[in-house]
Amino acid sequence: MADDGNGDGIPDSTQAAVHSTRLVLSSPTGANQPADTASTPVTLVAGSQDGQLDPDSSGARITRLEQEDAPAELPQGMETPLGLLRFEATLATGRSSQTFSLYLDPALGVGGYWARDSAGNWVHLSSAPYGGKVASEGGRLRLDFEIADGGPFDADGQANGVITAPGVAARMPLSLVGQAPDAVAGLWF
């Protein structure tokens, strides 16, 4: 199915918790290339359980998914082929956090989804220490992560039923793994 980025057999356009789009590949400096350059499919699922809609999270909605230039304050060596992804989602009723799955083309070479916490540190949310994971599914890369409403990765900082989350699907050279965060922009795994 052309409009089924999470592979659940249901068109994404009919599901409020699933948003599929095409994004322009960013240049190495972070600035978007001209509109006639390459693009790649991206699918974001809110209220996900291993990429599929979790029945316990019905009511989650993605209200916005935008691509912006990569922030200038990235950790040394971090590459963001899609720049910054900014999304907004409303939580399912009775939830204080929401799980997400981001589907990408594995050819992008990204190894995870990073977000900046309220202290300014870049954190790999799709890593096991943060309850996330990176998986391969149906020829696509899936980045799973969770964000708490009003928590350190919710940009509005308010427990108001809406998560505003800027982050990056990025790749990091292996030589940087395990290094202490630098003083300007921390990096935590």
C-alpha positions as CSV (number, residue, x, y, z in Angstrom):
1,M,0.0,0.0,0.0
2,A,1.5,3.3,-1.1
3,D,-0.1,5.2,1.8
4,D,0.7,2.7,4.6
5,G,4.0,3.8,6.1
6,N,3.7,1.7,9.2
7,G,2.5,-1.4,7.3
8,D,-0.7,-2.1,9.3
9,G,-2.9,-2.5,6.2
10,I,-4.8,0.7,6.8
11,P,-4.2,3.9,4.8
12,D,-2.3,6.4,7.0
13,S,-4.5,9.3,5.8
14,T,-7.5,7.7,7.6
15,Q,-5.7,7.4,11.0
16,A,-5.3,10.5,13.2
17,A,-2.4,8.9,15.0
18,V,-0.4,8.1,11.9
19,H,1.2,10.8,9.7
20,S,3.2,10.0,6.5
21,T,4.9,12.6,4.3
22,R,8.0,13.0,2.2
23,L,10.9,15.2,3.5
24,V,13.7,16.8,1.7
25,L,17.2,15.5,2.4
26,S,19.4,18.1,4.1
27,S,22.8,19.0,3.0
28,P,25.7,18.2,5.3
29,T,25.7,21.8,6.7
30,G,22.1,21.4,7.8
31,A,20.6,23.8,5.3
32,N,17.8,22.3,3.1
33,Q,18.7,21.7,-0.5
34,P,16.7,23.2,-3.4
35,A,13.2,21.7,-3.8
36,D,14.2,19.6,-6.9
37,T,16.6,17.5,-4.9
38,A,16.0,14.1,-3.3
39,S,13.2,13.4,-0.8
40,T,12.5,10.4,1.4
41,P,9.3,9.0,3.0
42,V,8.8,9.4,6.7
43,T,6.0,8.0,8.9
44,L,5.3,9.0,12.5
45,V,3.0,6.9,14.7
46,A,1.7,8.2,18.0
47,G,0.4,5.7,20.6
48,S,2.5,3.0,19.1
49,Q,3.5,-0.4,20.3
50,D,6.3,-1.8,18.1
51,G,5.1,0.5,15.3
52,Q,1.5,-0.4,15.3
53,L,-1.3,1.5,17.0
54,D,-1.7,0.4,20.6
55,P,-5.4,-0.2,21.5
56,D,-4.7,1.3,24.9
57,S,-3.6,4.5,23.3
58,S,-6.6,5.1,21.1
59,G,-7.3,8.9,21.0
60,A,-3.7,9.9,20.4
61,R,-3.4,12.3,17.5
62,I,-0.6,13.8,15.5
63,T,-1.5,17.4,14.8
64,R,1.7,18.6,13.2
65,L,4.9,17.2,11.6
66,E,7.3,19.7,10.2
67,Q,10.9,19.7,8.9
68,E,13.2,22.5,9.8
69,D,17.0,23.2,9.4
70,A,19.2,21.3,11.8
71,P,20.0,23.2,15.0
72,A,23.5,24.9,15.0
73,E,24.2,23.5,18.5
74,L,24.5,19.8,17.6
75,P,27.1,17.6,19.3
76,Q,30.3,17.3,17.3
77,G,30.1,14.7,14.6
78,M,26.3,14.3,14.7
79,E,24.8,14.2,11.2
80,T,21.1,14.9,10.6
81,P,20.1,14.0,7.0
82,L,16.5,15.3,7.6
83,G,17.4,18.3,9.7
84,L,15.1,18.9,12.7
85,L,11.8,17.2,12.9
86,R,9.2,19.1,15.0
87,F,6.0,17.4,15.8
88,E,3.0,17.9,18.0
89,A,0.7,15.2,19.3
90,T,-2.3,15.1,21.7
91,L,-2.3,12.3,24.2
92,A,-4.8,9.5,24.5
93,T,-7.2,10.1,27.3
94,G,-5.8,9.3,30.7
95,R,-2.2,9.2,29.5
96,S,0.7,11.2,31.0
97,S,3.2,10.1,28.3
98,Q,3.0,8.8,24.7
99,T,5.0,6.3,22.7
100,F,6.0,7.0,19.2
101,S,7.5,5.2,16.2
102,L,9.3,6.9,13.4
103,Y,9.7,5.0,10.2
104,L,12.6,6.0,7.9
105,D,14.5,4.7,4.9
106,P,17.5,2.7,6.2
107,A,19.6,4.2,3.4
108,L,19.7,7.4,5.5
109,G,22.1,5.6,7.8
110,V,20.7,7.0,11.0
111,G,21.2,5.1,14.2
112,G,18.6,6.7,16.4
113,Y,16.3,9.6,17.4
114,W,17.8,12.3,19.6
115,A,16.0,15.1,21.5
116,R,17.3,17.9,23.6
117,D,16.2,17.8,27.2
118,S,15.3,20.8,29.3
119,A,18.9,21.1,30.5
120,G,20.3,21.3,26.9
121,N,21.7,17.7,26.7
122,W,21.1,15.7,23.5
123,V,19.6,12.3,24.5
124,H,19.2,9.2,22.4
125,L,15.5,8.5,23.1
126,S,15.4,5.4,20.9
127,S,18.0,3.6,23.0
128,A,17.3,0.9,25.6
129,P,18.3,3.1,28.6
130,Y,15.4,5.4,27.7
131,G,12.9,2.6,27.0
132,G,13.3,3.0,23.2
133,K,14.7,0.8,20.4
134,V,15.9,0.8,16.9
135,A,14.4,-2.0,14.7
136,S,14.2,-3.1,11.1
137,E,10.7,-3.8,9.8
138,G,9.5,-4.5,6.3
139,G,12.5,-2.9,4.7
140,R,12.2,0.3,6.8
141,L,14.1,1.5,9.9
142,R,11.8,2.0,12.9
143,L,12.8,4.3,15.8
144,D,10.7,3.8,18.9
145,F,10.7,6.3,21.8
146,E,8.5,7.7,24.5
147,I,8.0,11.3,25.7
148,A,6.3,12.4,28.9
149,D,3.8,15.3,28.8
150,G,5.4,18.2,30.5
151,G,8.7,16.2,30.9
152,P,12.2,17.2,29.9
153,F,11.6,16.4,26.1
154,D,8.2,18.1,25.8
155,A,9.2,21.6,24.4
156,D,6.3,23.4,26.0
157,G,7.2,22.1,29.4
158,Q,3.6,21.8,30.5
159,A,1.5,18.7,31.4
160,N,-1.4,19.9,29.2
161,G,-2.3,16.8,27.1
162,V,-0.1,18.0,24.2
163,I,3.4,17.0,23.4
164,T,5.5,19.4,21.4
165,A,8.7,17.6,20.4
166,P,11.6,18.8,18.3
167,G,14.3,16.1,17.6
168,V,16.6,14.6,15.1
169,A,17.0,11.3,13.4
170,A,20.8,11.2,13.3
171,R,23.9,9.2,12.8
172,M,27.0,9.5,15.0
173,P,30.5,8.3,14.2
174,L,31.3,5.3,16.4
175,S,34.4,7.1,17.7
176,L,32.1,9.5,19.6
177,V,30.2,6.8,21.5
178,G,31.1,6.8,25.1
179,Q,32.7,10.2,25.2
180,A,31.7,12.6,27.9
181,P,29.4,15.4,26.7
182,D,31.0,18.7,25.7
183,A,30.3,21.8,27.7
184,V,28.1,23.5,25.1
185,A,25.8,20.7,23.9
186,G,25.8,17.5,26.0
187,L,25.3,14.1,24.4
188,W,23.9,11.2,26.4
189,F,23.2,7.7,25.3
